[in-house]
Amino acid sequence: MRAIATIARNELRSRFSSPSTWFVLCANAGVLGFLFLLQLEQFIEIVPQLESVAGAPGVTELVVMPLLRTAAFAALISVPVLTMNAIADERRQGTLVVLLSAPVTALDIVAGKFIGLAAVLLVLVGVIAIAPVTLLVSVDLDFGLFTCGLFGLALTLLSMTALGLTFSAFAPTPMVAALLTLGTLLGLWILGLTAIGGLDDNVVGYLSMTGHLDRFLRGLLRVQDIGYFTSLTLGGVLLGTWRVALARAKP
């Protein structure tokens, strides 16, 4: 555990000393902040109409949940950029050999890097959560729905990070890793919207990342959805570990 913590700290320090990390975080915060204000303005315009409708959705459903879904969509680009250098760049620069010669296991290396990268993205989740909280001065939030949505967003970003780390372990260069991660995440994102011949609709629905996330955004906390994101995360970390272990075993 000490080795994992050390690698995670080094990864986190490296990320926050990189201009690209700050650019990604600031760009996400800026774009999402603008969209939040835009959606809030549209909500204010229709408030008089909603007041006359029994059981009408509130600000949480019409403003906050769409914001969280947009944040997950933006991560399709952010995650490949943040994860592409994790292992592929170390291999390209020759520093991976040094890391593999240290008294740490392949799991220590991959798990430490995953925790460091995940911490960066969870900071983004925290920043996103600030905007809806500011609404408390004038409106009531559905904290149950809000918490469930944030939990779903966090699970989505963790699974994306694990997949990005996997491709960084397998790809020969960071750019290839980024493209593979982007293509895979886009595929999982739109899978539920496309027809794939020979596959049952339930199978397609289960593989679709958006289908699982949307249930969290509707306030549904299901074991199947948690298991989906957990499986992607653990699978990504284990595949990355296997690839790093092969690199160590290679003469």
C-alpha positions in Angstrom: 0.0 0.0 0.0 2.9 2.4 0.7 4.2 1.9 -2.8 0.8 2.6 -4.3 0.4 5.7 -2.2 3.9 7.0 -3.3 3.2 6.4 -7.0 -0.2 8.0 -6.6 1.3 11.1 -5.0 4.0 11.4 -7.7 1.3 11.0 -10.4 -0.9 13.7 -8.8 2.1 16.0 -8.3 3.1 15.5 -11.9 -0.4 16.2 -13.2 -0.9 19.4 -11.3 2.5 20.6 -12.4 1.5 20.1 -16.0 -0.1 23.0 -17.9 -2.3 20.6 -19.9 -4.0 19.4 -16.7 -4.9 23.0 -15.7 -6.0 23.7 -19.2 -8.4 20.7 -19.2 -9.8 21.5 -15.7 -10.2 25.2 -16.5 -11.7 24.6 -19.9 -14.2 22.1 -18.4 -15.1 24.4 -15.6 -15.5 27.4 -17.9 -17.7 25.6 -20.5 -19.8 23.8 -17.9 -20.2 27.1 -15.9 -21.5 28.9 -19.0 -23.9 26.0 -19.9 -25.1 26.0 -16.3 -26.0 29.7 -16.4 -27.6 29.3 -19.8 -29.8 26.4 -18.6 -30.6 28.4 -15.4 -31.7 31.4 -17.5 -34.0 29.1 -19.5 -35.4 27.6 -16.4 -36.2 31.0 -14.9 -38.2 31.9 -18.1 -40.5 28.8 -17.7 -41.0 29.0 -14.0 -44.4 30.7 -14.3 -45.6 27.9 -16.5 -44.3 25.2 -14.2 -46.0 26.7 -11.1 -49.4 26.0 -12.7 -48.5 22.3 -13.3 -49.0 19.8 -10.5 -45.9 17.7 -9.9 -43.8 19.7 -12.4 -40.0 19.0 -12.5 -37.9 21.4 -10.5 -34.4 23.0 -10.9 -32.7 19.8 -10.0 -34.3 17.8 -12.9 -34.2 20.6 -15.5 -30.8 22.3 -14.7 -28.6 20.2 -12.5 -29.0 16.8 -14.0 -28.4 18.0 -17.6 -25.3 19.7 -16.3 -24.0 16.4 -14.9 -24.7 14.6 -18.1 -22.9 17.3 -20.1 -19.9 16.9 -17.7 -19.8 13.2 -18.5 -19.9 13.9 -22.2 -17.1 16.5 -21.9 -15.1 13.8 -20.2 -15.0 11.8 -23.5 -12.4 14.3 -24.6 -10.8 15.2 -21.2 -10.1 11.7 -20.1 -8.1 10.6 -23.2 -6.0 13.8 -22.9 -5.3 13.3 -19.2 -4.6 9.5 -19.3 -2.6 9.2 -22.6 0.7 10.0 -21.0 0.3 7.8 -17.9 2.3 4.8 -19.1 2.8 5.3 -22.9 4.9 8.4 -22.4 7.0 6.7 -19.8 7.6 3.9 -22.2 8.5 6.4 -25.0 10.9 8.3 -22.8 12.5 5.2 -21.3 11.5 6.0 -17.7 9.2 2.9 -17.5 12.2 0.7 -17.4 13.5 2.6 -14.3 10.1 2.2 -12.7 9.9 -1.5 -13.5 13.3 -2.0 -11.9 12.1 -0.6 -8.6 10.9 -2.9 -5.8 7.2 -2.5 -6.7 4.7 -4.8 -8.4 2.9 -4.1 -11.7 -0.3 -3.7 -9.7 1.4 -1.1 -7.5 2.3 0.9 -10.6 -1.0 0.8 -12.3 -3.1 1.2 -9.2 -1.0 4.2 -8.1 -1.3 5.9 -11.4 -5.0 5.2 -11.5 -5.6 6.7 -8.0 -3.5 9.8 -9.0 -5.5 10.3 -12.2 -8.8 9.6 -10.6 -8.1 12.2 -7.9 -7.6 14.9 -10.7 -11.0 14.0 -12.2 -12.7 13.9 -8.8 -11.5 17.4 -8.2 -13.4 18.3 -11.4 -16.5 16.6 -9.9 -16.2 18.7 -6.8 -15.9 21.9 -8.9 -19.0 20.9 -10.8 -20.9 20.3 -7.6 -20.3 23.9 -6.4 -22.5 25.5 -9.1 -25.7 23.8 -8.1 -25.0 24.4 -4.4 -25.0 28.1 -5.0 -28.7 27.8 -6.0 -29.6 27.1 -2.3 -29.9 30.8 -1.6 -33.0 31.0 -3.7 -34.4 27.6 -4.5 -34.6 24.1 -3.0 -32.5 21.3 -4.4 -33.5 17.7 -4.4 -30.4 16.5 -2.5 -31.3 12.8 -3.0 -31.4 13.2 -6.8 -28.4 15.5 -6.7 -26.3 13.1 -4.7 -27.3 10.1 -6.8 -26.4 12.0 -10.0 -23.0 13.1 -8.6 -22.3 9.5 -7.6 -23.1 8.3 -11.1 -20.9 10.9 -12.6 -18.0 9.9 -10.3 -18.4 6.2 -11.3 -18.5 7.2 -14.9 -15.3 9.2 -14.7 -13.5 6.4 -12.8 -14.4 3.8 -15.4 -13.3 6.2 -18.2 -10.0 6.7 -16.4 -9.4 3.0 -16.0 -10.0 2.4 -19.7 -7.7 5.3 -20.6 -5.0 3.9 -18.4 -5.4 0.5 -20.1 -4.8 1.9 -23.5 -1.9 4.0 -22.3 -0.3 0.7 -21.1 -0.9 -1.0 -24.5 -0.3 1.8 -26.9 3.2 2.6 -28.3 2.7 6.4 -28.1 0.5 8.8 -26.1 -1.4 9.9 -29.2 -2.3 6.4 -30.1 -3.5 5.8 -26.5 -5.6 9.0 -26.7 -7.2 8.0 -30.0 -8.0 4.4 -28.8 -9.5 5.7 -25.5 -11.6 8.3 -27.4 -12.9 5.8 -29.9 -13.8 3.2 -27.2 -15.5 5.8 -25.0 -17.5 7.2 -27.9 -18.5 3.7 -28.8 -19.7 2.9 -25.3 -21.5 6.3 -25.2 -23.5 5.9 -28.4 -23.9 2.1 -28.2 -27.4 2.4 -26.8 -28.5 4.6 -29.7 -27.3 2.3 -32.5 -28.6 -1.0 -33.7 -26.0 -3.8 -33.8 -27.0 -6.8 -35.8 -27.2 -10.1 -33.9 -27.1 -8.7 -30.4 -30.1 -8.7 -28.2 -31.4 -5.2 -27.2 -30.8 -6.0 -23.5 -27.2 -6.8 -24.2 -26.8 -3.5 -26.1 -28.5 -1.6 -23.4 -26.2 -3.1 -20.7 -23.0 -2.3 -22.6 -24.2 1.3 -23.2 -22.5 3.7 -20.8 -25.2 6.4 -21.2 -28.0 3.9 -20.3 -26.4 3.3 -16.9 -25.5 6.9 -16.2 -29.0 8.1 -17.1 -30.5 5.9 -14.4 -28.4 7.6 -11.8 -29.5 11.0 -13.2 -33.1 9.9 -12.7 -32.4 9.1 -9.1 -32.3 5.3 -9.6 -29.6 3.6 -7.5 -29.3 0.0 -8.9 -26.8 -2.7 -8.2 -26.6 -3.5 -12.0 -25.5 0.0 -12.8 -22.9 0.2 -10.0 -21.7 -3.2 -11.1 -21.3 -2.1 -14.7 -19.0 0.8 -13.8 -17.2 -1.2 -11.2 -16.5 -3.9 -13.7 -15.1 -1.5 -16.3 -12.9 0.1 -13.7 -11.5 -3.1 -12.2 -11.2 -4.6 -15.7 -9.3 -1.6 -16.9 -6.9 -1.7 -14.0 -6.3 -5.4 -14.3 -5.7 -5.3 -18.0 -3.2 -2.5 -17.5 -1.5 -4.4 -14.8 -1.2 -7.5 -17.0 0.4 -5.4 -19.8 2.9 -3.8 -17.4 3.7 -7.2 -15.9 4.5 -8.4 -19.5 6.8 -5.5 -20.0 8.7 -6.4 -16.8 8.9 -10.1 -17.8 10.2 -9.2 -21.3 13.9 -9.9 -21.4 
